[in-house]
Amino acid sequence: MNLLVTKVLSLVGVFVLMLGGSLLPVRFIATDGEKAERSQRIISVCNSFGGGVFLGTCFNALLPAVREKLAEVLKVGNVVTDYPLAETIMLLGFFMTVFVEQLVLTVRKEQPSFIDLETFNAGSDAGSDSEFESPFLEPPSKRHHYHQGSSTSHSSSQCGLNVHELSRSTPLRLFSLVFALSAHSIFEGLALGLQEEGHKVMNLFLGVAIHETLVAVALGITMTKTGLTLREAAKLAGPVSLMIPLGIVIGMGIESHHSVPSSVASVLLQGIASGTFVFVTFFEILAKELEDKSSRLLKVLFLVLGYAVMATLVFFKW
């Protein structure tokens, strides 16, 4: 399959999966609390599988691609070194992702009315402020229980931005908030857009699609529990679903310029993107899912299965 076609299909596929995953729970689960909780428990186990897939994507697909691209760049520059440059660039990406997240959280603490996060990490009760946490909803301790057929009641004196207020906010403000909280999703898209071989694009697409679809479904369940209408949920889910496609488009633009500067930019961005995968795997998925007391051994099993599936897929040329 043509490389450009593969990337375009991946772009459309990720967007459709994320948007559909976010809106289907709102459409079909309605405000059934028991069904929402049951769905979150299922997604929690599936999220462990997604963590294994991301682990395999990072170390079995993306990091070797960075090493290969880096070797080409060094060869062009007649540079010979035994220093682990690929691994160093990957860790720089990891540290950068940690810094950006902590910067956002610092701003959040200074301006609680602008950002107020609640975990929508696929069913985990324990968690930290992160990409798996909804930028739209207030913490459970600050929220009353909702009733069937009615939306959640909020305490404006204690919480941050009301979910319905945010769902009706201006597109620019909403998009800027989503961009700040899920910026590393752009690097996941960059990793896809910068690939130069179709089978590598497909391997990364599978890893990203599985993980991000689970994130989207978890977001949809969280929005369901607040009683959002389908239209309001779409306004929130749309910008979230655009982050990875945006990264793919940027990566495609860089990869299309066949020059030494573009090759250097490509290897640097791929290395940073691989660091983002490390961050998401260990900080966002495993830290939360394994901290949760329920079904721990089952989650470990699905984690290993996810890695095994991705490690096996690397052998195939799409």
TORKOL-4160 file (C-alpha; in steps of 0.2 Angstrom, whole numbers, padded with zeros to 4 digits, m for minus):
318
<pt num="1" X="0000" Y="0000" Z="0000"/>
<pt num="2" X="0006" Y="0018" Z="m0004"/>
<pt num="3" X="0014" Y="0026" Z="0011"/>
<pt num="4" X="0004" Y="0042" Z="0009"/>
<pt num="5" X="m0012" Y="0032" Z="0008"/>
<pt num="6" X="m0007" Y="0022" Z="0024"/>
<pt num="7" X="m0004" Y="0038" Z="0034"/>
<pt num="8" X="m0020" Y="0046" Z="0028"/>
<pt num="9" X="m0030" Y="0030" Z="0033"/>
<pt num="10" X="m0021" Y="0030" Z="0050"/>
<pt num="11" X="m0026" Y="0048" Z="0052"/>
<pt num="12" X="m0044" Y="0046" Z="0048"/>
<pt num="13" X="m0044" Y="0029" Z="0058"/>
<pt num="14" X="m0038" Y="0037" Z="0074"/>
<pt num="15" X="m0050" Y="0051" Z="0073"/>
<pt num="16" X="m0065" Y="0040" Z="0070"/>
<pt num="17" X="m0060" Y="0028" Z="0083"/>
<pt num="18" X="m0057" Y="0042" Z="0096"/>
<pt num="19" X="m0073" Y="0052" Z="0092"/>
<pt num="20" X="m0084" Y="0036" Z="0091"/>
<pt num="21" X="m0076" Y="0029" Z="0107"/>
<pt num="22" X="m0080" Y="0045" Z="0116"/>
<pt num="23" X="m0098" Y="0048" Z="0110"/>
<pt num="24" X="m0105" Y="0030" Z="0109"/>
<pt num="25" X="m0105" Y="0028" Z="0128"/>
<pt num="26" X="m0115" Y="0045" Z="0129"/>
<pt num="27" X="m0127" Y="0039" Z="0116"/>
<pt num="28" X="m0130" Y="0021" Z="0122"/>
<pt num="29" X="m0126" Y="0020" Z="0141"/>
<pt num="30" X="m0136" Y="0036" Z="0145"/>
<pt num="31" X="m0135" Y="0039" Z="0164"/>
<pt num="32" X="m0136" Y="0021" Z="0170"/>
<pt num="33" X="m0123" Y="0022" Z="0184"/>
<pt num="34" X="m0121" Y="0003" Z="0186"/>
<pt num="35" X="m0118" Y="0001" Z="0168"/>
<pt num="36" X="m0105" Y="0015" Z="0167"/>
<pt num="37" X="m0096" Y="0007" Z="0182"/>
<pt num="38" X="m0096" Y="m0010" Z="0175"/>
<pt num="39" X="m0090" Y="m0003" Z="0158"/>
<pt num="40" X="m0076" Y="0006" Z="0167"/>
<pt num="41" X="m0070" Y="m0010" Z="0176"/>
<pt num="42" X="m0069" Y="m0019" Z="0159"/>
<pt num="43" X="m0060" Y="m0005" Z="0151"/>
<pt num="44" X="m0048" Y="m0005" Z="0166"/>
<pt num="45" X="m0042" Y="m0023" Z="0162"/>
<pt num="46" X="m0042" Y="m0019" Z="0143"/>
<pt num="47" X="m0031" Y="m0003" Z="0147"/>
<pt num="48" X="m0018" Y="m0015" Z="0155"/>
<pt num="49" X="m0018" Y="m0024" Z="0138"/>
<pt num="50" X="m0016" Y="m0007" Z="0130"/>
<pt num="51" X="m0001" Y="m0004" Z="0141"/>
<pt num="52" X="0007" Y="m0019" Z="0135"/>
<pt num="53" X="0004" Y="m0014" Z="0117"/>
<pt num="54" X="0012" Y="0003" Z="0120"/>
<pt num="55" X="0027" Y="m0005" Z="0129"/>
<pt num="56" X="0029" Y="m0016" Z="0113"/>
<pt num="57" X="0026" Y="m0001" Z="0102"/>
<pt num="58" X="0040" Y="0009" Z="0111"/>
<pt num="59" X="0054" Y="m0004" Z="0113"/>
<pt num="60" X="0050" Y="m0016" Z="0098"/>
<pt num="61" X="0045" Y="m0004" Z="0085"/>
<pt num="62" X="0048" Y="0015" Z="0088"/>
<pt num="63" X="0065" Y="0014" Z="0096"/>
<pt num="64" X="0073" Y="0003" Z="0083"/>
<pt num="65" X="0066" Y="0015" Z="0070"/>
<pt num="66" X="0075" Y="0029" Z="0079"/>
<pt num="67" X="0091" Y="0020" Z="0079"/>
<pt num="68" X="0090" Y="0016" Z="0061"/>
<pt num="69" X="0086" Y="0034" Z="0056"/>
<pt num="70" X="0099" Y="0040" Z="0067"/>
<pt num="71" X="0112" Y="0029" Z="0059"/>
<pt num="72" X="0108" Y="0036" Z="0042"/>
<pt num="73" X="0109" Y="0054" Z="0048"/>
<pt num="74" X="0126" Y="0050" Z="0056"/>
<pt num="75" X="0132" Y="0042" Z="0041"/>
<pt num="76" X="0128" Y="0057" Z="0030"/>
<pt num="77" X="0138" Y="0068" Z="0042"/>
<pt num="78" X="0152" Y="0056" Z="0043"/>
<pt num="79" X="0150" Y="0054" Z="0062"/>
<pt num="80" X="0155" Y="0038" Z="0071"/>
<pt num="81" X="0151" Y="0036" Z="0089"/>
<pt num="82" X="0147" Y="0022" Z="0101"/>
<pt num="83" X="0137" Y="0034" Z="0112"/>
<pt num="84" X="0118" Y="0028" Z="0115"/>
<pt num="85" X="0111" Y="0043" Z="0106"/>
<pt num="86" X="0094" Y="0036" Z="0102"/>
<pt num="87" X="0091" Y="0031" Z="0120"/>
<pt num="88" X="0097" Y="0048" Z="0126"/>
<pt num="89" X="0085" Y="0057" Z="0114"/>
<pt num="90" X="0071" Y="0046" Z="0120"/>
<pt num="91" X="0074" Y="0050" Z="0138"/>
<pt num="92" X="0075" Y="0069" Z="0134"/>
<pt num="93" X="0058" Y="0066" Z="0126"/>
<pt num="94" X="0052" Y="0058" Z="0142"/>
<pt num="95" X="0059" Y="0072" Z="0153"/>
<pt num="96" X="0051" Y="0085" Z="0142"/>
<pt num="97" X="0034" Y="0076" Z="0143"/>
<pt num="98" X="0036" Y="0076" Z="0162"/>
<pt num="99" X="0040" Y="0094" Z="0163"/>
<pt num="100" X="0026" Y="0099" Z="0152"/>
<pt num="101" X="0013" Y="0089" Z="0162"/>
<pt num="102" X="0020" Y="0096" Z="0178"/>
<pt num="103" X="0020" Y="0114" Z="0171"/>
<pt num="104" X="0001" Y="0112" Z="0166"/>
<pt num="105" X="m0003" Y="0106" Z="0184"/>
<pt num="106" X="0007" Y="0120" Z="0192"/>
<pt num="107" X="m0004" Y="0132" Z="0182"/>
<pt num="108" X="m0019" Y="0123" Z="0186"/>
<pt num="109" X="m0016" Y="0125" Z="0205"/>
<pt num="110" X="m0013" Y="0143" Z="0203"/>
<pt num="111" X="m0029" Y="0145" Z="0193"/>
<pt num="112" X="m0041" Y="0131" Z="0199"/>
<pt num="113" X="m0056" Y="0140" Z="0190"/>
<pt num="114" X="m0048" Y="0136" Z="0173"/>
<pt num="115" X="m0042" Y="0118" Z="0174"/>
<pt num="116" X="m0050" Y="0105" Z="0186"/>
<pt num="117" X="m0046" Y="0087" Z="0182"/>
<pt num="118" X="m0054" Y="0071" Z="0187"/>
<pt num="119" X="m0048" Y="0054" Z="0183"/>
<pt num="120" X="m0055" Y="0045" Z="0168"/>
<pt num="121" X="m0041" Y="0033" Z="0167"/>
<pt num="122" X="m0051" Y="0017" Z="0161"/>
<pt num="123" X="m0059" Y="0013" Z="0178"/>
<pt num="124" X="m0045" Y="0016" Z="0190"/>
<pt num="125" X="m0049" Y="0024" Z="0207"/>
<pt num="126" X="m0032" Y="0029" Z="0211"/>
<pt num="127" X="m0023" Y="0041" Z="0199"/>
<pt num="128" X="m0013" Y="0056" Z="0196"/>
<pt num="129" X="m0017" Y="0072" Z="0185"/>
<pt num="130" X="m0013" Y="0067" Z="0168"/>
<pt num="131" X="m0019" Y="0064" Z="0150"/>
<pt num="132" X="m0030" Y="0050" Z="0157"/>
<pt num="133" X="m0039" Y="0063" Z="0168"/>
<pt num="134" X="m0053" Y="0073" Z="0161"/>
<pt num="135" X="m0050" Y="0091" Z="0159"/>
<pt num="136" X="m0068" Y="0094" Z="0160"/>
<pt num="137" X="m0074" Y="0087" Z="0176"/>
<pt num="138" X="m0072" Y="0091" Z="0195"/>
<pt num="139" X="m0065" Y="0079" Z="0208"/>
<pt num="140" X="m0078" Y="0066" Z="0215"/>
<pt num="141" X="m0076" Y="0073" Z="0232"/>
<pt num="142" X="m0083" Y="0089" Z="0226"/>
<pt num="143" X="m0097" Y="0082" Z="0215"/>
<pt num="144" X="m0114" Y="0076" Z="0221"/>
<pt num="145" X="m0121" Y="0060" Z="0215"/>
<pt num="146" X="m0131" Y="0062" Z="0199"/>
<pt num="147" X="m0149" Y="0056" Z="0198"/>
<pt num="148" X="m0156" Y="0046" Z="0183"/>
<pt num="149" X="m0161" Y="0058" Z="0169"/>
<pt num="150" X="m0153" Y="0073" Z="0177"/>
<pt num="151" X="m0136" Y="0081" Z="0176"/>
<pt num="152" X="m0123" Y="0082" Z="0189"/>
<pt num="153" X="m0125" Y="0095" Z="0202"/>
<pt num="154" X="m0110" Y="0106" Z="0205"/>
<pt num="155" X="m0104" Y="0117" Z="0219"/>
<pt num="156" X="m0097" Y="0133" Z="0211"/>
<pt num="157" X="m0090" Y="0139" Z="0227"/>
<pt num="158" X="m0078" Y="0123" Z="0230"/>
<pt num="159" X="m0075" Y="0117" Z="0212"/>
<pt num="160" X="m0067" Y="0123" Z="0196"/>
<pt num="161" X="m0076" Y="0126" Z="0180"/>
<pt num="162" X="m0093" Y="0118" Z="0179"/>
<pt num="163" X="m0093" Y="0104" Z="0166"/>
<pt num="164" X="m0108" Y="0112" Z="0157"/>
<pt num="165" X="m0100" Y="0129" Z="0157"/>
<pt num="166" X="m0085" Y="0122" Z="0149"/>
<pt num="167" X="m0095" Y="0112" Z="0136"/>
<pt num="168" X="m0102" Y="0129" Z="0131"/>
<pt num="169" X="m0086" Y="0139" Z="0131"/>
<pt num="170" X="m0078" Y="0146" Z="0116"/>
<pt num="171" X="m0070" Y="0134" Z="0103"/>
<pt num="172" X="m0053" Y="0143" Z="0105"/>
<pt num="173" X="m0053" Y="0142" Z="0124"/>
<pt num="174" X="m0059" Y="0124" Z="0124"/>
<pt num="175" X="m0046" Y="0119" Z="0111"/>
<pt num="176" X="m0032" Y="0128" Z="0120"/>
<pt num="177" X="m0036" Y="0118" Z="0136"/>
<pt num="178" X="m0036" Y="0102" Z="0128"/>
<pt num="179" X="m0020" Y="0106" Z="0119"/>
<pt num="180" X="m0012" Y="0110" Z="0135"/>
<pt num="181" X="m0018" Y="0094" Z="0144"/>
<pt num="182" X="m0015" Y="0081" Z="0129"/>
<pt num="183" X="0000" Y="0089" Z="0121"/>
<pt num="184" X="0010" Y="0073" Z="0121"/>
<pt num="185" X="m0004" Y="0065" Z="0110"/>
<pt num="186" X="0003" Y="0076" Z="0096"/>
<pt num="187" X="0020" Y="0067" Z="0098"/>
<pt num="188" X="0011" Y="0050" Z="0096"/>
<pt num="189" X="0004" Y="0057" Z="0080"/>
<pt num="190" X="0022" Y="0063" Z="0075"/>
<pt num="191" X="0029" Y="0046" Z="0077"/>
<pt num="192" X="0016" Y="0040" Z="0065"/>
<pt num="193" X="0018" Y="0054" Z="0052"/>
<pt num="194" X="0037" Y="0053" Z="0052"/>
<pt num="195" X="0038" Y="0034" Z="0048"/>
<pt num="196" X="0045" Y="0030" Z="0030"/>
<pt num="197" X="0039" Y="0013" Z="0028"/>
<pt num="198" X="0021" Y="0007" Z="0027"/>
<pt num="199" X="0023" Y="m0008" Z="0039"/>
<pt num="200" X="0031" Y="0003" Z="0053"/>
<pt num="201" X="0016" Y="0015" Z="0051"/>
<pt num="202" X="0004" Y="0001" Z="0053"/>
<pt num="203" X="0013" Y="m0006" Z="0068"/>
<pt num="204" X="0012" Y="0011" Z="0077"/>
<pt num="205" X="m0006" Y="0014" Z="0071"/>
<pt num="206" X="m0011" Y="m0002" Z="0080"/>
<pt num="207" X="m0003" Y="0002" Z="0096"/>
<pt num="208" X="m0009" Y="0020" Z="0096"/>
<pt num="209" X="m0027" Y="0015" Z="0091"/>
<pt num="210" X="m0029" Y="0002" Z="0104"/>
<pt num="211" X="m0023" Y="0014" Z="0118"/>
<pt num="212" X="m0032" Y="0030" Z="0112"/>
<pt num="213" X="m0048" Y="0021" Z="0109"/>
<pt num="214" X="m0048" Y="0015" Z="0127"/>
<pt num="215" X="m0045" Y="0032" Z="0133"/>
<pt num="216" X="m0059" Y="0039" Z="0122"/>
<pt num="217" X="m0071" Y="0026" Z="0129"/>
<pt num="218" X="m0066" Y="0030" Z="0147"/>
<pt num="219" X="m0069" Y="0049" Z="0143"/>
<pt num="220" X="m0086" Y="0045" Z="0136"/>
<pt num="221" X="m0091" Y="0035" Z="0151"/>
<pt num="222" X="m0085" Y="0049" Z="0162"/>
<pt num="223" X="m0095" Y="0062" Z="0152"/>
<pt num="224" X="m0110" Y="0050" Z="0153"/>
<pt num="225" X="m0109" Y="0050" Z="0172"/>
<pt num="226" X="m0111" Y="0069" Z="0172"/>
<pt num="227" X="m0127" Y="0069" Z="0161"/>
<pt num="228" X="m0120" Y="0078" Z="0146"/>
<pt num="229" X="m0130" Y="0078" Z="0130"/>
<pt num="230" X="m0123" Y="0071" Z="0114"/>
<pt num="231" X="m0120" Y="0088" Z="0107"/>
<pt num="232" X="m0111" Y="0094" Z="0122"/>
<pt num="233" X="m0101" Y="0078" Z="0123"/>
<pt num="234" X="m0096" Y="0080" Z="0105"/>
<pt num="235" X="m0090" Y="0098" Z="0108"/>
<pt num="236" X="m0078" Y="0091" Z="0121"/>
<pt num="237" X="m0073" Y="0075" Z="0112"/>
<pt num="238" X="m0069" Y="0084" Z="0095"/>
<pt num="239" X="m0054" Y="0093" Z="0100"/>
<pt num="240" X="m0047" Y="0078" Z="0110"/>
<pt num="241" X="m0049" Y="0067" Z="0094"/>
<pt num="242" X="m0040" Y="0080" Z="0084"/>
<pt num="243" X="m0023" Y="0080" Z="0094"/>
<pt num="244" X="m0016" Y="0064" Z="0086"/>
<pt num="245" X="m0021" Y="0068" Z="0068"/>
<pt num="246" X="m0013" Y="0085" Z="0070"/>
<pt num="247" X="0003" Y="0077" Z="0075"/>
<pt num="248" X="0002" Y="0065" Z="0060"/>
<pt num="249" X="m0001" Y="0080" Z="0048"/>
<pt num="250" X="0015" Y="0089" Z="0055"/>
<pt num="251" X="0025" Y="0073" Z="0054"/>
<pt num="252" X="0020" Y="0070" Z="0036"/>
<pt num="253" X="0025" Y="0088" Z="0032"/>
<pt num="254" X="0042" Y="0086" Z="0039"/>
<pt num="255" X="0045" Y="0069" Z="0031"/>
<pt num="256" X="0040" Y="0075" Z="0014"/>
<pt num="257" X="0056" Y="0086" Z="0013"/>
<pt num="258" X="0070" Y="0075" Z="0009"/>
<pt num="259" X="0085" Y="0085" Z="0015"/>
<pt num="260" X="0098" Y="0083" Z="0029"/>
<pt num="261" X="0089" Y="0096" Z="0040"/>
<pt num="262" X="0072" Y="0087" Z="0039"/>
<pt num="263" X="0081" Y="0070" Z="0042"/>
<pt num="264" X="0089" Y="0078" Z="0058"/>
<pt num="265" X="0072" Y="0085" Z="0063"/>
<pt num="266" X="0064" Y="0068" Z="0060"/>
<pt num="267" X="0076" Y="0058" Z="0071"/>
<pt num="268" X="0075" Y="0071" Z="0085"/>
<pt num="269" X="0056" Y="0071" Z="0084"/>
<pt num="270" X="0054" Y="0052" Z="0083"/>
<pt num="271" X="0066" Y="0051" Z="0098"/>
<pt num="272" X="0056" Y="0063" Z="0108"/>
<pt num="273" X="0040" Y="0054" Z="0103"/>
<pt num="274" X="0047" Y="0037" Z="0109"/>
<pt num="275" X="0050" Y="0046" Z="0126"/>
<pt num="276" X="0032" Y="0051" Z="0126"/>
<pt num="277" X="0027" Y="0032" Z="0124"/>
<pt num="278" X="0038" Y="0028" Z="0139"/>
<pt num="279" X="0029" Y="0041" Z="0149"/>
<pt num="280" X="0012" Y="0036" Z="0144"/>
<pt num="281" X="0016" Y="0017" Z="0147"/>
<pt num="282" X="0024" Y="0019" Z="0164"/>
<pt num="283" X="0016" Y="0035" Z="0172"/>
<pt num="284" X="m0001" Y="0035" Z="0164"/>
<pt num="285" X="m0006" Y="0017" Z="0162"/>
<pt num="286" X="0004" Y="0005" Z="0173"/>
<pt num="287" X="0006" Y="0017" Z="0188"/>
<pt num="288" X="m0013" Y="0019" Z="0189"/>
<pt num="289" X="m0019" Y="0001" Z="0184"/>
<pt num="290" X="m0007" Y="m0008" Z="0195"/>
<pt num="291" X="m0010" Y="0004" Z="0210"/>
<pt num="292" X="m0028" Y="m0001" Z="0209"/>
<pt num="293" X="m0032" Y="m0015" Z="0221"/>
<pt num="294" X="m0044" Y="m0025" Z="0210"/>
<pt num="295" X="m0039" Y="m0038" Z="0197"/>
<pt num="296" X="m0021" Y="m0035" Z="0199"/>
<pt num="297" X="m0015" Y="m0052" Z="0192"/>
<pt num="298" X="m0027" Y="m0052" Z="0178"/>
<pt num="299" X="m0021" Y="m0035" Z="0173"/>
<pt num="300" X="m0003" Y="m0041" Z="0173"/>
<pt num="301" X="m0008" Y="m0055" Z="0162"/>
<pt num="302" X="m0016" Y="m0044" Z="0150"/>
<pt num="303" X="m0001" Y="m0032" Z="0151"/>
<pt num="304" X="0010" Y="m0047" Z="0145"/>
<pt num="305" X="m0003" Y="m0052" Z="0132"/>
<pt num="306" X="m0003" Y="m0034" Z="0125"/>
<pt num="307" X="0016" Y="m0034" Z="0124"/>
<pt num="308" X="0016" Y="m0051" Z="0116"/>
<pt num="309" X="0004" Y="m0046" Z="0102"/>
<pt num="310" X="0014" Y="m0031" Z="0098"/>
<pt num="311" X="0031" Y="m0040" Z="0098"/>
<pt num="312" X="0023" Y="m0053" Z="0086"/>
<pt num="313" X="0016" Y="m0040" Z="0074"/>
<pt num="314" X="0033" Y="m0032" Z="0072"/>
<pt num="315" X="0038" Y="m0048" Z="0062"/>
<pt num="316" X="0025" Y="m0045" Z="0049"/>
<pt num="317" X="0027" Y="m0033" Z="0034"/>
<pt num="318" X="0011" Y="m0025" Z="0030"/>
